[in-house]
Amino acid sequence: MFSVANTSLKSRLFLGTALYPSPEVMVKAIQASGAEVVTASLRRQSPKDNSGKAFWDIVRQLCVHVLPNTAGCRSVKEAVATAHMARELFLTSWIKLEVIGDDYNLQPDPFGLVAATHQLAKDGFEVFAYTTDDLVVAQRLVDAGCRIIMPWAAPIGTGQGLVNKNALKTLRARLPDVTLIVDAGIGRPSDAVQVMELGFDGVLLNTAVALAQDPVAMAKAFALSIEAGRLAYESGIMNQRDTAVPTTPTVGVPFWHQ
Amino acid sequence: MKLIVNGEEIILEGVISVKALMERFHCDMNATALAVNRMFVPRNLRDKIEFKDGDEVELIVPMQGG
């Protein structure tokens, strides 16, 4: 069990709800993953269909915690308004805060992110800040009242894995008391293992499961990988060495002469 | 009166309430959030809103997301 925002959770995998081949596959993938937190978004009502209500009905039946996002917001004003709308609709003060600074790589705008965090923390939100792997930005977010920092491994949806592992190591070392959850860019379960071996508290991913050839099996694979990575971290991983050190005893080697 | 609702212009004869506008767009009142001119309008204040010409209105619902 671990605690995020005063909530006890068994699973350190947070799963997105987008891009699945069907709502049925989404449900099965979430169930196979054991994830207790799923992300959702807010979009414009379409008079032509009722897919928003249908989606919300499905998610409610899963009995999971919903983490709404402010995906697509490009300004503090938009992000704050979206967060307030999310709180009213989803009945949670949790918000995955995204303030996007670049349309091409969807990189967070650090200035907007920190300003929006200040405002939302004052308004009583629990901010899960989607950010880059920049230490100073992360520290400013913490100073602004954020308890959960979510640095990217790589740009959203790229599946590139840990592009800057050293930066993630630095975040863990310099922010030991902050909840750190890698969000974005994860492509395969071995990426998630690496994140957890670094001592991160969890992983949030979506595309890597939803676009797998078998999303349900992949969701299970990620669940196991996150568990394995966490267990490895808690077990104390050996230090890497520069030269070989024999594992078999060297005393009594046959045919050996001084 | 002209309103921009979810990015599209609509022309209305006379005034319209938030409730009437949401009904026109087939909104579930409890599953739709409202913003006017990029400011969130809580549910309990919807009946206080008087739309002005050119107001931007967002009718927002839950959706899949990562």
Interface residues (C-beta under 8 A of the other chain):
Chain A: G16 T17 A18 L19 Y20 M26 T39 A40 S41 L42 R43 R44 Q45 P47 N50 S51 G52 K53 F55 W56 V59 P68 N69 A71 K77 E78 V80 A81 T82 H84 M85 A86 E88 L89 F90 I156 G157 N206 T207
Chain B: N6 G7 F25 H26 C27 D28 A31 T32 A33 L34 A35 R38 M39 F40 P42 R43 E58 L59 I60 V61 P62 M63 Q64 G65 G66
